[in-house]
């Protein structure tokens, strides 16, 4: 077979060109391009880790700022509650003082009114006793036909009313 006979003649030249091609590919791509690609990948990795570190630092700073803000808000809330409690206490004292003044005025008026009522009651009792003694004297005079002394009638009515 003639094709097999030609194989030996072309085999050496094919191996030669194969070694030349793979050597060219090895030196151009393996020694020229691959290190540049690897340097770019390493640069990207460094940039990514630097960005992640910066993001972590920013997050930590934000967490610290939030904690500071929370503490400040809690302190302000406590101060506000203290002010509200103080205002309530002052309001209570003021209203208590106003109520005490009003109660004093009302108590004075009530004592005056009680005194006037007691005087009116005593006056009314005196008038009732006078009217009752006159009525009793007239009733005794009509029923029994006896004339009763005014002083004796007043004493009998007083005894009956208070006794």
Backbone bond lengths (Angstrom), bond angles and torsions (degrees), N, CA, C in turn:
res aa  C-N    CA-C-N  psi(-1)  N-CA   C-N-CA  omega(-1)  CA-C   N-CA-C  phi
1 X - - - 1.427 - - 1.520 108.22 -
2 X 1.278 110.97 125.55 1.467 115.74 -174.63 1.534 112.86 -72.87
3 X 1.352 118.95 -25.68 1.465 119.95 -177.92 1.521 109.71 -68.65
4 X 1.287 116.44 -34.44 1.446 119.15 -179.02 1.513 109.38 -71.87
5 X 1.324 117.30 -34.74 1.456 120.98 179.00 1.523 109.47 -65.97
6 X 1.301 119.28 -34.95 1.464 122.40 -178.77 1.533 110.80 -74.92
7 X 1.292 115.43 -21.38 1.457 119.97 -176.77 1.515 110.26 -62.62
8 X 1.256 118.97 -38.87 1.452 121.20 -178.64 1.514 110.70 -68.45
9 X 1.336 118.46 -33.62 1.453 121.43 -179.53 1.533 110.85 -72.36
10 X 1.319 117.94 -38.53 1.464 121.71 -176.52 1.526 112.30 -90.73
11 X 1.316 116.86 -13.32 1.456 120.29 -175.75 1.512 111.62 -64.24
12 X 1.267 118.99 -41.79 1.457 122.65 -178.90 1.516 111.07 -67.57
13 X 1.331 118.28 -40.48 1.455 120.07 -179.65 1.526 110.83 -70.46
14 X 1.333 118.59 -33.50 1.467 121.19 177.72 1.523 110.72 -67.97
15 X 1.309 116.52 -39.71 1.459 119.89 177.67 1.526 109.19 -65.05
16 X 1.349 116.31 -40.95 1.474 120.31 178.61 1.526 110.65 -59.19
17 X 1.339 116.35 -51.17 1.470 119.17 -178.03 1.549 111.74 -68.05
18 X 1.305 116.01 -30.00 1.459 119.29 176.42 1.529 110.35 -65.97
19 X 1.318 117.39 -44.12 1.452 121.23 177.69 1.530 110.88 -65.48
20 X 1.321 118.20 -39.54 1.465 121.78 178.01 1.540 109.16 -63.25
21 X 1.324 118.17 -46.63 1.462 122.09 -177.76 1.538 110.58 -64.16
22 X 1.335 117.32 -50.04 1.452 119.37 179.96 1.522 111.91 -66.52
23 X 1.311 119.19 -34.25 1.465 122.22 174.55 1.517 110.81 -63.48
24 X 1.359 117.11 -44.17 1.468 121.60 177.34 1.540 109.84 -61.25
25 X 1.327 115.98 -46.39 1.469 120.37 -179.90 1.535 109.45 -63.24
26 X 1.349 117.00 -43.04 1.453 120.23 -179.77 1.520 111.50 -61.32
27 X 1.325 117.67 -46.89 1.469 119.66 -177.05 1.526 112.22 -75.10
28 X 1.313 118.55 -39.43 1.472 119.95 -178.48 1.526 110.59 -74.08
29 X 1.296 116.88 -51.49 1.461 119.21 -175.49 1.527 110.29 -85.30
30 X 1.341 117.31 -49.71 1.458 120.99 -175.11 1.511 113.31 -66.91
31 X 1.346 116.63 -41.66 1.460 120.31 -177.33 1.521 113.03 -96.63
32 X 1.318 118.35 -20.84 1.461 120.46 -176.78 1.519 113.50 -102.30
33 X 1.320 116.14 -51.53 1.469 119.35 -172.61 1.527 112.88 -88.79
34 X 1.290 119.21 -40.61 1.455 122.16 -175.84 1.533 111.34 -60.96
35 X 1.344 120.42 -44.30 1.464 117.81 177.67 1.537 112.94 -61.98
36 X 1.349 116.50 -35.55 1.477 118.88 178.08 1.537 110.49 -66.66
37 X 1.345 115.97 -41.12 1.459 120.03 178.62 1.536 109.50 -65.29
38 X 1.327 116.57 -43.36 1.461 120.47 179.62 1.537 110.87 -64.28
39 X 1.341 116.57 -39.94 1.469 119.73 177.52 1.526 109.86 -63.44
40 X 1.333 117.65 -38.40 1.468 120.92 178.13 1.528 110.47 -66.46
41 X 1.333 117.25 -40.81 1.460 120.82 179.37 1.527 109.62 -65.40
42 X 1.334 117.72 -43.89 1.459 120.44 178.04 1.522 111.33 -63.32
43 X 1.317 116.78 -38.91 1.470 120.98 177.90 1.525 110.39 -63.04
44 X 1.332 115.75 -42.87 1.468 119.26 177.79 1.520 111.09 -64.29
45 X 1.344 117.24 -42.15 1.461 120.88 178.27 1.529 110.81 -60.68
46 X 1.336 116.10 -43.40 1.468 119.85 178.40 1.528 110.52 -64.03
47 X 1.319 116.93 -42.20 1.468 121.19 179.61 1.530 110.43 -64.25
48 X 1.325 116.37 -42.16 1.466 120.21 179.59 1.521 110.51 -64.56
49 X 1.346 117.41 -45.34 1.462 118.99 179.60 1.526 111.09 -67.28
50 X 1.342 117.83 -33.89 1.468 119.83 175.42 1.528 110.45 -66.11
51 X 1.331 116.13 -42.06 1.471 119.74 178.20 1.529 110.69 -64.68
52 X 1.338 117.58 -40.64 1.465 120.39 178.05 1.523 110.83 -64.74
53 X 1.329 117.16 -39.81 1.462 120.21 177.84 1.522 110.69 -64.42
54 X 1.338 116.19 -42.40 1.467 119.85 178.39 1.525 110.58 -64.69
55 X 1.332 116.84 -39.61 1.470 120.09 178.82 1.527 110.43 -65.97
56 X 1.329 116.85 -40.29 1.463 120.37 178.08 1.523 110.62 -63.98
57 X 1.328 116.56 -42.14 1.471 120.12 178.25 1.527 110.41 -64.41
58 X 1.338 116.52 -41.12 1.468 120.08 178.71 1.527 110.61 -64.94
59 X 1.346 116.76 -39.39 1.459 120.17 178.45 1.535 110.20 -65.70
60 X 1.315 117.11 -41.40 1.467 120.60 178.27 1.529 109.98 -63.59
61 X 1.340 116.75 -41.67 1.465 120.11 177.91 1.527 110.48 -64.51
62 X 1.322 116.53 -39.96 1.472 120.12 178.10 1.523 110.75 -65.39
63 X 1.354 116.66 -39.98 1.471 119.96 177.00 1.523 110.57 -62.96
64 X 1.338 116.70 -43.01 1.471 119.95 177.83 1.522 110.74 -62.72
65 X 1.342 116.33 -42.58 1.473 119.79 179.09 1.523 110.48 -63.89
66 X 1.341 116.59 -38.84 1.459 119.42 179.15 1.526 110.76 -66.27
67 X 1.336 117.27 -42.19 1.459 120.07 178.27 1.518 110.67 -63.14
68 X 1.331 116.94 -40.85 1.463 120.38 177.00 1.517 110.24 -62.50
69 X 1.329 115.94 -43.49 1.465 120.23 179.58 1.523 110.36 -64.03
70 X 1.351 116.89 -42.72 1.465 120.21 179.38 1.528 110.57 -61.87
71 X 1.333 116.27 -42.83 1.470 119.57 179.35 1.525 110.52 -64.06
72 X 1.324 116.23 -42.40 1.466 120.33 179.74 1.529 110.12 -65.28
73 X 1.326 116.80 -41.44 1.470 120.07 178.64 1.524 110.70 -63.97
74 X 1.332 117.02 -40.57 1.470 120.07 178.44 1.521 110.55 -64.75
75 X 1.340 116.80 -41.58 1.466 120.49 178.58 1.528 110.27 -63.86
76 X 1.328 116.65 -43.01 1.465 119.58 178.78 1.527 110.69 -65.50
77 X 1.346 116.60 -37.33 1.457 120.23 177.78 1.530 110.05 -62.29
78 X 1.345 116.35 -42.63 1.462 120.29 178.22 1.527 111.04 -64.07
79 X 1.346 116.47 -41.91 1.464 119.70 179.03 1.527 110.03 -63.53
80 X 1.329 115.98 -40.18 1.465 119.74 179.13 1.520 110.35 -64.52
81 X 1.336 117.08 -43.17 1.460 120.17 178.59 1.527 110.74 -62.65
82 X 1.345 116.23 -38.47 1.467 119.66 178.07 1.524 110.62 -64.89
83 X 1.336 116.44 -42.53 1.469 119.94 177.99 1.522 111.14 -63.18
84 X 1.333 115.94 -40.98 1.469 119.68 179.36 1.524 109.64 -64.31
85 X 1.335 116.44 -44.10 1.471 119.74 179.43 1.523 110.54 -62.87
86 X 1.339 116.47 -41.09 1.468 120.36 178.65 1.521 110.40 -63.65
87 X 1.349 116.10 -43.95 1.466 119.82 179.11 1.529 110.75 -63.65
88 X 1.342 116.40 -39.49 1.469 119.24 177.90 1.524 110.61 -63.80
89 X 1.339 115.65 -42.78 1.472 119.57 -179.91 1.523 110.43 -63.61
90 X 1.339 116.69 -44.19 1.465 119.58 178.63 1.525 110.77 -64.12
91 X 1.332 116.08 -40.72 1.464 120.00 177.00 1.517 111.33 -62.28
92 X 1.336 115.53 -41.24 1.464 119.60 178.83 1.530 110.54 -64.31
93 X 1.369 116.06 -42.17 1.470 118.92 177.98 1.521 110.44 -62.70
94 X 1.325 116.57 -44.53 1.461 120.20 -179.22 1.524 110.39 -62.90
95 X 1.339 116.15 -46.65 1.465 117.99 -179.30 1.522 110.46 -68.29
96 X 1.336 117.29 -33.83 1.463 120.26 177.20 1.525 110.63 -64.58
97 X 1.331 116.40 -41.81 1.468 120.12 178.04 1.528 109.96 -64.82
98 X 1.336 116.37 -42.67 1.467 119.61 178.33 1.522 110.32 -63.32
99 X 1.341 116.96 -41.94 1.457 120.25 178.35 1.529 111.04 -64.64
100 X 1.331 117.00 -38.82 1.464 120.08 178.66 1.530 110.21 -63.17
101 X 1.352 116.25 -43.42 1.471 119.36 177.77 1.524 110.00 -62.48
102 X 1.330 116.16 -45.85 1.468 119.77 -179.44 1.521 110.39 -63.22
103 X 1.337 116.87 -41.71 1.466 119.92 177.97 1.527 111.20 -63.28
104 X 1.328 117.23 -38.81 1.464 120.15 178.26 1.528 110.24 -63.05
105 X 1.338 115.39 -43.75 1.473 119.09 178.47 1.523 109.74 -63.94
106 X 1.329 116.40 -44.37 1.469 119.84 -179.76 1.524 110.53 -64.60
107 X 1.337 117.50 -41.63 1.470 120.53 178.44 1.526 110.96 -61.88
108 X 1.344 116.36 -41.69 1.469 119.86 178.74 1.528 110.23 -63.16
109 X 1.325 115.87 -42.82 1.464 119.58 179.16 1.534 110.56 -66.03
110 X 1.349 115.18 -40.57 1.467 118.49 179.10 1.530 110.91 -64.03
111 X 1.337 117.95 -41.23 1.468 121.06 179.06 1.523 109.91 -63.94
112 X 1.340 115.38 -41.63 1.472 119.45 178.24 1.527 109.85 -63.56
113 X 1.352 114.96 -44.41 1.467 118.72 -179.68 1.534 110.34 -65.02
114 X 1.335 117.25 -40.77 1.466 120.20 177.58 1.535 111.17 -61.20
115 X 1.333 115.13 -40.61 1.471 118.89 178.99 1.529 110.46 -64.41
116 X 1.337 114.76 -43.05 1.467 117.95 178.87 1.525 111.37 -65.73
117 X 1.344 116.45 -38.60 1.469 119.83 178.40 1.528 110.22 -65.48
118 X 1.343 116.39 -42.18 1.465 119.71 179.30 1.530 110.40 -63.44
119 X 1.335 115.20 -41.00 1.468 118.40 178.32 1.523 110.45 -65.38
120 X 1.336 115.56 -41.80 1.467 119.11 179.58 1.518 110.21 -65.85
121 X 1.337 117.24 -38.54 1.458 120.80 178.99 1.532 110.35 -64.88
122 X 1.339 115.70 -44.90 1.470 118.92 179.27 1.523 110.08 -62.47
123 X 1.328 115.76 -42.90 1.459 120.27 178.82 1.523 109.98 -62.78
124 X 1.376 115.96 -43.24 1.463 119.38 -179.54 1.522 110.55 -66.02
125 X 1.322 117.52 -39.84 1.463 119.91 177.93 1.527 110.71 -63.48
126 X 1.330 114.44 -39.73 1.466 117.65 177.74 1.517 111.01 -62.62
127 X 1.327 116.18 -42.48 1.462 119.69 179.34 1.524 110.59 -68.54
128 X 1.362 115.99 -39.57 1.467 119.11 178.88 1.524 109.82 -62.70
129 X 1.345 115.88 -41.65 1.468 118.85 179.22 1.527 110.57 -62.62
130 X 1.346 114.60 -41.60 1.475 117.58 -179.82 1.519 110.90 -64.80
131 X 1.341 115.85 -45.58 1.463 119.98 -179.20 1.528 109.89 -66.16
132 X 1.359 116.61 -41.69 1.464 120.38 -179.28 1.529 110.45 -65.12
133 X 1.343 118.04 -38.98 1.475 118.93 -179.56 1.518 110.18 -68.88
134 X 1.330 116.92 -37.93 1.476 118.37 177.33 1.520 110.59 -66.19
135 X 1.374 115.41 -42.40 1.463 119.16 -179.59 1.517 110.23 -65.12
136 X 1.338 117.01 -41.35 1.465 120.30 179.73 1.531 110.01 -63.72
137 X 1.337 116.81 -40.78 1.477 119.90 179.97 1.520 109.81 -64.14
138 X 1.322 117.18 -40.30 1.466 120.29 -179.87 1.524 110.96 -69.55
139 X 1.347 116.80 -38.90 1.468 119.95 179.91 1.531 109.81 -65.94
140 X 1.335 116.47 -43.58 1.465 120.34 179.81 1.531 108.97 -64.01
141 X 1.335 116.37 -39.74 1.469 119.28 -179.86 1.509 110.59 -65.42
142 X 1.281 120.45 -37.74 1.462 123.08 -178.67 1.520 111.67 -77.62
143 X 1.331 114.85 -44.02 1.457 117.72 -175.35 1.535 110.35 -76.36
144 X 1.299 116.61 -51.99 1.467 119.30 -173.97 1.523 111.84 -96.42
145 X 1.296 117.38 -17.14 1.449 121.29 -178.87 1.508 112.03 75.46
146 X 1.359 116.46 19.53 1.457 120.99 179.95 1.505 107.85 -103.80
147 X 1.296 114.00 142.14 1.450 118.53 177.11 1.512 107.46 -94.25
148 X 1.390 117.64 122.88 1.463 122.66 -176.48 1.517 107.34 -101.70
149 X 1.326 114.06 139.22 1.466 120.75 176.93 1.529 107.96 -67.71
150 X 1.329 118.33 144.24 1.475 122.93 -178.09 1.510 111.19 -64.00
151 X 1.308 119.58 -38.25 1.468 123.10 -180.00 1.507 110.24 -68.30
152 X 1.329 118.96 -41.07 1.461 122.38 179.23 1.510 110.26 -67.63
153 X 1.343 118.31 -38.80 1.475 122.50 176.99 1.519 111.46 -64.78
154 X 1.327 116.33 -41.53 1.472 120.61 -179.84 1.533 109.40 -66.05
155 X 1.342 118.18 -38.64 1.478 121.81 179.37 1.526 109.53 -66.12
156 X 1.331 117.83 -41.37 1.473 121.09 -178.76 1.524 110.33 -67.29
157 X 1.351 117.89 -40.58 1.479 121.40 178.53 1.500 110.54 -66.48
158 X 1.338 117.86 -40.83 1.474 122.38 179.34 1.513 109.41 -62.58
159 X 1.318 116.95 -42.43 1.453 120.65 -179.58 1.522 110.50 -66.27
160 X 1.310 117.83 -38.63 1.461 122.06 -178.88 1.540 110.17 -70.97
161 X 1.311 118.52 -37.71 1.473 121.53 -178.77 1.515 112.43 -75.59
162 X 1.283 118.95 -38.86 1.464 121.60 -173.42 1.524 112.29 -101.93
163 X 1.261 117.52 -9.47 1.403 120.29 -166.20 1.415 123.81 -96.51
